[in-house]
Amino acid sequence: MNHLKRNIKSACLVLIIILLLQMGYFYYNLFLYSDRWFSDPNNTRIRIDMIDPDIIPGRIMDRNHRILVETKSVTGRNGITTYYRDYHSYSKFAAHIVGTKRYGIGAEAFYIRYLLGYDNNLIERIYQKAFMDQEVGNNVILTIDVELQKFISEAMGTKKGSVVVMNPETGEILAMVSKPSFDPAKEGEKPADESLLNKASYGRYPPGSTMKLVTAAAALEFMEDIDNYIVECNGETVINGVKVTCYGGEAHGKVDLSQAMVYSCNAFFAQVSCEMGWKKLKKTGENFGFNKDFLFSDIRTTSSQLPIERWTDDEELAWSGVGQGNVLVSPLHMAMIASAVANNGVMMEPKLIHGIETRSGRIRFHESSVFKQPISAQTANKLTNIMIDAVKKGTGKKADITDVQIAGKTGTAEVGENKKPHAWFIGFAPAEKPTLVVTVVLENTGTGGSNAAPLAGKIVQKAFGMGY
Amino acid sequence: MDRKQYEILALTFRYWFVLLIMIIFVQCTIRTIRDVFTNRKVMRSSGNIPFLLVLFSLTAFGLLATQSSQGFDFDTAILGVLVSAVILFQFYVFYYLFHGMDEVIVLIVDTLAILGFVMLQRLTPELAIRQIEWFVIGNVFLFIIMLVLPKLRHPGRFVFPLMILGPLTLFIVALFGQESGGATSLLGIGPITIQPAEFVKLIFIIVMSYYLDEKKTFRERIPAFLFVMTSILGVVAQKDLGGALLYFLVFLFMYQISTSDWLITIFTAGAGVLAAVFSYRIFPHVQVRVEAWKNPWADIGGKGWQVAQALIAMGSGGLLGLGLGLGTPYVIPASRTDFIFAAICEEFGIIVGGMIIGFYVLIVLRSMNKAYEANEPADMLLASGSAISIGIQSFIIIGGVIKMIPLTGITLPFISYGGSSMVVSLSTLALIQSVSIKNQRFAKKMGIDDEYEESELYYNEDENKDNYNVDEEV
C-alpha cells in the first residue's frame, strides 16, 4: 500500500511536470514565432482578394514617405472593379526589402499584419467596420531611403554582393541592397538564380579580416598585457606548429595590436587567438551575436556561426581568429558588430519599420531598442581609434575620399583555390560621433582595400550629402 | 445578419469567451488546490460553474446563430439551449445521486466538451449534433458504471475473458477493419462504425489494475505481459502509432506504480525506445512523421502540410483568437478530430488553448488524489491508470499539434469529434468517479470524515475488508 501511494505520488508529479512543460513550450514558441507563422506565404487567412476585398491593403513607403507600393483599382467594361498592387518604379532598387507576396519575401509578405490592419486595436477595427464603407489597412513606413538605395544599387553595378547602411544609435537601416536583384513590378518574369535571396540578411560569408574586430575586442577585454603584446611577422609565421600566412606573403615585422589591425596582419591575430584560447574568443563572439538565432521583430535574418569548441585544434582556432576557417557571417550581422563599436559598445536591434500610419493619418512610431552590450565603452573607443588609423594610413586608405573621418576595417575573405576572394569593408563615420555604419561585401572581386573600401567611401560621401 | 455586423459582434465576444473560460479555470484551480494540498474540509459545492457553462454555451451558439446572412438561425440557437439543458441535467443528476463523486472533474469535462461542441458547430454543424448525441450516450455509460462498479464484489473475475477479448478485437480490426487516415482502425457494425482500439484502451486499464495488483512474482505476471504485448502489436498492426504509444506509456506507468519494479520498467522503456528507432528505420510512414516534426516548413506542400497549417492557425489566432466564425480553421487538415486544438486556438486564442492544457493538469491532479486516497490496491491502480491515460493522450496529441513531439493521430479526450472517443473518455472518467464514490463510502463506514489520520486507515483496512463487502451485499 505504502509503496503504491509513493508511486502514485511520483507518477502524478511526472505527468504534471510534462503537461506543464508542454504548456510552457506552447506559450514560449507562440510568443517567439507566432508572427512568423502568421505571415507565412501559405497562410490562406491573409490572402489579398483582387475582387471585392474585405480589406484593401495599405501602402509601403520609405522614410521620406515616397510611395513604393500601393493598391490601385481598375473598373473593367463589365463593371467589376479589380484591385492590384502597384509597384512604383523606385521599388526595384529596394526589391528585397519591398518583396512580393508571391515569393513570400520582403515587406509585402512579412508586414502583411500591418498592411491589412490586423495590428489595430479593437476600437479602431470596430470603428472601421461599423462606420466606413470599405476597410483599409495601414501604411508601413520603412526606415530606408530609396534615393540612397538607388545610388548604392547603381554604384554596385553588376557586381554580386550586398551593402548595408545603418544608423548605429537607433539601429535604423537606411539602405540594404543585395545583388543580383529583380524587379518586383515585372510579375510575369521568372527571377534569375539567386536574385530572390536577400544576401544582406540571408547571405553567409566568411568574414575575412573584418573578423579581427571581434578578435581584437576579445583581446582588449580579456588579455591584460595586450598593450605591450608584440608578435613578429615574417609573412609566413609558424604559431604553435601552424603556418599562418599574411595576404600576399607580406612581412609586417614586429607589430602590436594597433599596427596589426592597421596593416591587417594575420600572424598577430592567429597568435592572440591561440593565446586566449577557444573559450574567450567564443564568449566574445557570442556576445556579439554569433551562434544565435536572431529573432528581431522587423527583420528575418540567418544566424552567424563561430564553431569553435573545446576540441577545436590550434589550426582551426588560429584561422577562426582571422575570419577564415568555418566562420560564417551575414552582412547585416557584420553591420551590427560595427555599430556596436561605433555606439560605445551598445548594439541596437536593427530596425526596418519606421512607423505605421493608420487610416486617420496618425503614425505609430516603432521605438528603437537595445539588443545587447557586447563590449565595454572603453574597448569600443580603443577599437575606434585603431579603425581610424586603418583608414588613414592602413589597408582602408581608399575609403578616405571625403572630408568626414571614416573609421573602418577591410577584409579579404579567401573562398577557395582559383577563385577571387570576397572583398569586405566595414566602417562608420564620422569617427568621433558616428551616425552611419556601412558594410560592403562584394563577391569574388579581390581585396577589400581596393574594391570594397572605395565603394564604402562613395556611399558615405553620398549619405552625408543627403544629410544623414 | 450582415457580415460586417457579425464581425463586430464576434470581435467583441472574444473577450467574453476568454473571460468565462478563465473564471471557470481559476475556480477549478482554487478548488483543486484546496482539495489536494490542504487538510481543510471543503464544502461539497459546484460554485457557479454550471451557470457559467450555460452562459458560455448560450452565447457561443447564439453568436453562431447570427452568422448566417439569412437572418437568425433558430436551429443553432436551440442547439445551444439543448447543450445547456443536457449539461445541467447531467450535472445535477450526478450531483444529487452520487455522493462522493468528484463534481469538479465533471465540470471540467463539461467545459472541454462544450468547447468541442461549439467548435464543431462552427466547422460542421451536422457533426455537432451527433457529438452531442455521443456525449449523452457517454453519460449513460458514465451513469451505469458509477452505479455498478462501486457495488461489484469481485471485479477481478472478469479480467480473464477481457484479456482474451481485447487483443482478439484488435487483430480482427487490423484484418477486417476499414481504413481511414492511413490507419485501419474502424469497424462497421450495422449503421455505426466504431473504433475498437478506444474500447480496448478501457479493457487495458481494467486488466492492468485488477491483474497486476494480485500477482506478486514475476512468473505470475507473465500473462499480463503477454496481454500487453499482443494488445500493442494489435494496435501497431492497425498502423495506429498514437494508440500504440499511448498503450505503451500507460502500461509503463501502471506497471511501475503497481510493482515498483524499476528493473523491468527501465528495461521495457529501453525496449520501447529501441522499437521506436527500429520502426523509424523500417517504416516509411514513421519517417514521414519524424521529418514533418523536425522541420514542417521544409516540405510544406507535402509532409509538413498538417503541422505547418496547425502552427499557422495558432500563430494567426494570437492571444484572444480571431473571433468565433472569423477564422478559417477548416483549412487545417482533420480540424474536427486530431487538430481540433489548433482550431480552438485560432478562434478562441492561445489563452484558452493554454487553459485547455491546464484543465487536463487539473483532471490528472484530482484523479491521482482519488487514487492516493483509495483503500484497495486495485482501486488505486484503476484511478491512477485512468488519469494517466487521459493525461498522456492529451499530451501526445497536443504535443503533436504544437510540434513538440512527432505527430501521431489520436483524439483529444472530451473535445475531438468521435463517438468511440467520447464514450470511452467518459467511461474512463467513470472509473475515476467509481473509485471516488468508493472512497467516500468507505470513509463513511469507518465513521471518519475527510479529516482522518492516514495511518489509522492503513491499520484498519485489513480488518474491515470483510465487513465492508458484506455490507455492500445488502
Chai-1 contact restraints between the chains, C-beta under 6 A:
chainA,res_idxA,chainB,res_idxB,connection_type,confidence,min_distance_angstrom,max_distance_angstrom,comment,restraint_id
A,H3,B,S260,contact,1.0,0.0,6.0,A-B,restraint_1
A,L4,B,P377,contact,1.0,0.0,6.0,A-B,restraint_2
A,L4,B,M380,contact,1.0,0.0,6.0,A-B,restraint_3
A,K5,B,Y372,contact,1.0,0.0,6.0,A-B,restraint_4
A,N7,B,I257,contact,1.0,0.0,6.0,A-B,restraint_5
A,N7,B,S260,contact,1.0,0.0,6.0,A-B,restraint_6
A,I8,B,I257,contact,1.0,0.0,6.0,A-B,restraint_7
A,I8,B,M368,contact,1.0,0.0,6.0,A-B,restraint_8
A,I8,B,A371,contact,1.0,0.0,6.0,A-B,restraint_9
A,I8,B,Y372,contact,1.0,0.0,6.0,A-B,restraint_10
A,I8,B,S384,contact,1.0,0.0,6.0,A-B,restraint_11
A,A11,B,F253,contact,1.0,0.0,6.0,A-B,restraint_12
A,A11,B,I257,contact,1.0,0.0,6.0,A-B,restraint_13
A,C12,B,M368,contact,1.0,0.0,6.0,A-B,restraint_14
A,L15,B,V364,contact,1.0,0.0,6.0,A-B,restraint_15
A,L15,B,G391,contact,1.0,0.0,6.0,A-B,restraint_16
A,I16,B,V361,contact,1.0,0.0,6.0,A-B,restraint_17
A,I18,B,F395,contact,1.0,0.0,6.0,A-B,restraint_18
A,L19,B,V361,contact,1.0,0.0,6.0,A-B,restraint_19
A,L19,B,F395,contact,1.0,0.0,6.0,A-B,restraint_20
A,Q22,B,I357,contact,1.0,0.0,6.0,A-B,restraint_21
A,Q22,B,F395,contact,1.0,0.0,6.0,A-B,restraint_22
A,Q22,B,G399,contact,1.0,0.0,6.0,A-B,restraint_23
A,M23,B,G354,contact,1.0,0.0,6.0,A-B,restraint_24
A,M23,B,I357,contact,1.0,0.0,6.0,A-B,restraint_25
A,Y25,B,M404,contact,1.0,0.0,6.0,A-B,restraint_26
A,F26,B,I402,contact,1.0,0.0,6.0,A-B,restraint_27
A,L30,B,I350,contact,1.0,0.0,6.0,A-B,restraint_28
A,S34,B,G315,contact,1.0,0.0,6.0,A-B,restraint_29
A,W37,B,L311,contact,1.0,0.0,6.0,A-B,restraint_30
A,W37,B,I312,contact,1.0,0.0,6.0,A-B,restraint_31
A,W37,B,G315,contact,1.0,0.0,6.0,A-B,restraint_32
A,F38,B,G315,contact,1.0,0.0,6.0,A-B,restraint_33
A,F38,B,S316,contact,1.0,0.0,6.0,A-B,restraint_34
A,D40,B,I312,contact,1.0,0.0,6.0,A-B,restraint_35
A,N42,B,I300,contact,1.0,0.0,6.0,A-B,restraint_36
A,N43,B,I312,contact,1.0,0.0,6.0,A-B,restraint_37
A,T44,B,V331,contact,1.0,0.0,6.0,A-B,restraint_38
A,R45,B,S316,contact,1.0,0.0,6.0,A-B,restraint_39
A,R45,B,T328,contact,1.0,0.0,6.0,A-B,restraint_40
A,I126,B,I8,contact,1.0,0.0,6.0,A-B,restraint_41
A,K129,B,K4,contact,1.0,0.0,6.0,A-B,restraint_42
A,K129,B,E7,contact,1.0,0.0,6.0,A-B,restraint_43
A,K129,B,I8,contact,1.0,0.0,6.0,A-B,restraint_44
A,A130,B,I8,contact,1.0,0.0,6.0,A-B,restraint_45
